[in-house]
């Protein structure tokens, strides 16, 4: 069997070597084309991310969601687009995040008015009208907000005390197809700005250096034989199959 392979190799050595070279060139060309397409798609996506506004939409259950296209690229892209967010991520000391999302919002609970009728008599002291001491409590409470306190009047001092000022909300955030989707249970939230970055999963052929024990069986051009070998080897090669790995 080995003699047949050896004879076949010697007979078609030039064709075999040229065929291997052509296969290698084909792989590297495919990798280059894929890389160019990836950069083209990334550029088109980033134009949308920088110019598109926040999109509001409702589901069939009448729940409000928002979405926004994120940037694609590395941290240099983020630094150019949003240096303040870049600094925040650097200070967090996260080495390899896959997605970065920044949300700036305002909670607008609207106006709350109340009116009190004072039935207490007004004390008149000659020509000076003196109002009695007053203490009126207020409460604005629902499932999204708790605001309680009181307004008081003592002599010539008018004051406002706030005992509780709480706002209740949550976030559900998901990223799909380089878009971030946000859902909150609080309908009073207004989204001022949404920015972020996803690092694309680009697969490129890479050169690798491997040093270690090895067991090989192949054709030895020195002895012109197929020989097994056991030892320590140093291998440097191009991992072109990496572009097909998920």
Secondary structure, DSSP 4 states (H G I P E B T S, - for coil): -HHHHHHHHHHSHHHHHHHHHHHHHHHHHHHHHHHHHHHHHHHHHHHHHHH--PEEEE-TT--EEEEEEPEES-HHHHHHH-HHHHHHHHHHT-S--SEEEEEEEEE------------SPPEEETTEEEPPPEEEEEEEE-SSEEEEEEEEEETTEEEEEEEEEEE----EEEEETTEEEEE-S-TTEEEEEEEEEE-------EEEEEEEEEEEEEEETTTTEEEEEEEEEEEEEEEGGGGG--
